Protein backbone atom coordinates (compact mmCIF):
# COMPACT_ATOMS: atom_id res chain seq x y z
CA UNK A 1 0.00 0.00 0.00
CA UNK A 2 2.84 2.39 0.79
CA UNK A 3 4.55 1.70 -2.55
CA UNK A 4 1.32 2.50 -4.38
CA UNK A 5 0.73 5.71 -2.42
CA UNK A 6 -2.35 4.30 -0.72
CA UNK A 7 -1.21 4.72 2.89
CA UNK A 8 0.86 6.90 5.19
CA UNK A 9 3.59 5.77 7.55
CA UNK A 10 2.06 6.46 10.95
CA UNK A 11 4.93 7.98 12.92
CA UNK A 12 3.15 7.42 16.23
CA UNK A 13 3.40 3.62 15.92
CA UNK A 14 6.23 2.98 13.44
CA UNK A 15 8.77 3.16 16.26
CA UNK A 16 7.40 -0.15 17.55
CA UNK A 17 8.71 -1.87 14.41
CA UNK A 18 12.28 -2.92 13.80
CA UNK A 19 14.68 -0.40 12.28
CA UNK A 20 14.70 -2.47 9.09
CA UNK A 21 10.91 -2.31 8.78
CA UNK A 22 10.86 1.41 9.61
CA UNK A 23 13.42 2.13 6.90
CA UNK A 24 11.59 -0.01 4.33
CA UNK A 25 8.24 1.67 5.06
CA UNK A 26 9.68 5.16 4.94
CA UNK A 27 11.55 4.41 1.72
CA UNK A 28 8.38 3.06 0.09
CA UNK A 29 6.48 6.19 1.14
CA UNK A 30 9.18 8.52 -0.15
CA UNK A 31 9.26 6.71 -3.50
CA UNK A 32 5.48 6.99 -3.85
CA UNK A 33 5.69 10.70 -2.96
CA UNK A 34 8.45 11.29 -5.49
CA UNK A 35 6.38 9.60 -8.21
CA UNK A 36 3.14 11.33 -7.19
CA UNK A 37 1.31 8.05 -6.75
CA UNK A 38 -2.06 7.59 -5.07
CA UNK A 39 -2.75 10.07 -2.31
CA UNK A 40 0.50 11.86 -3.16
CA UNK A 41 -1.07 12.99 -6.44
CA UNK A 42 -3.13 15.43 -4.37
CA UNK A 43 -0.98 18.23 -2.93
CA UNK A 44 -3.70 18.89 -0.34
CA UNK A 45 -4.08 15.33 0.95
CA UNK A 46 -4.63 15.15 4.70
CA UNK A 47 -3.27 12.35 6.89
CA UNK A 48 -6.12 10.34 8.46
CA UNK A 49 -5.14 11.20 12.05
CA UNK A 50 -5.43 14.91 11.24
CA UNK A 51 -8.64 14.41 9.25
CA UNK A 52 -10.26 12.61 12.20
CA UNK A 53 -9.33 15.50 14.50
CA UNK A 54 -10.75 18.03 12.05
CA UNK A 55 -13.99 16.10 11.67
CA UNK A 56 -14.44 15.58 15.40
CA UNK A 57 -13.76 19.27 16.09
CA UNK A 58 -16.08 20.39 13.30
CA UNK A 59 -18.93 18.14 14.39
CA UNK A 60 -18.56 18.96 18.08
CA UNK A 61 -21.92 20.10 19.26
CA UNK A 62 -23.67 18.79 16.16
CA UNK A 63 -26.62 16.54 16.81
CA UNK A 64 -26.64 12.95 15.59
CA UNK A 65 -29.98 11.61 14.46
C-alpha positions in Angstrom: 0.0 0.0 0.0 2.8 2.4 0.8 4.5 1.7 -2.5 1.3 2.5 -4.4 0.7 5.7 -2.4 -2.4 4.3 -0.7 -1.2 4.7 2.9 0.9 6.9 5.2 3.6 5.8 7.5 2.1 6.5 10.9 4.9 8.0 12.9 3.1 7.4 16.2 3.4 3.6 15.9 6.2 3.0 13.4 8.8 3.2 16.3 7.4 -0.2 17.5 8.7 -1.9 14.4 12.3 -2.9 13.8 14.7 -0.4 12.3 14.7 -2.5 9.1 10.9 -2.3 8.8 10.9 1.4 9.6 13.4 2.1 6.9 11.6 0.0 4.3 8.2 1.7 5.1 9.7 5.2 4.9 11.6 4.4 1.7 8.4 3.1 0.1 6.5 6.2 1.1 9.2 8.5 -0.2 9.3 6.7 -3.5 5.5 7.0 -3.9 5.7 10.7 -3.0 8.5 11.3 -5.5 6.4 9.6 -8.2 3.1 11.3 -7.2 1.3 8.1 -6.8 -2.1 7.6 -5.1 -2.7 10.1 -2.3 0.5 11.9 -3.2 -1.1 13.0 -6.4 -3.1 15.4 -4.4 -1.0 18.2 -2.9 -3.7 18.9 -0.3 -4.1 15.3 0.9 -4.6 15.2 4.7 -3.3 12.4 6.9 -6.1 10.3 8.5 -5.1 11.2 12.0 -5.4 14.9 11.2 -8.6 14.4 9.3 -10.3 12.6 12.2 -9.3 15.5 14.5 -10.7 18.0 12.0 -14.0 16.1 11.7 -14.4 15.6 15.4 -13.8 19.3 16.1 -16.1 20.4 13.3 -18.9 18.1 14.4 -18.6 19.0 18.1 -21.9 20.1 19.3 -23.7 18.8 16.2 -26.6 16.5 16.8 -26.6 13.0 15.6 -30.0 11.6 14.5 
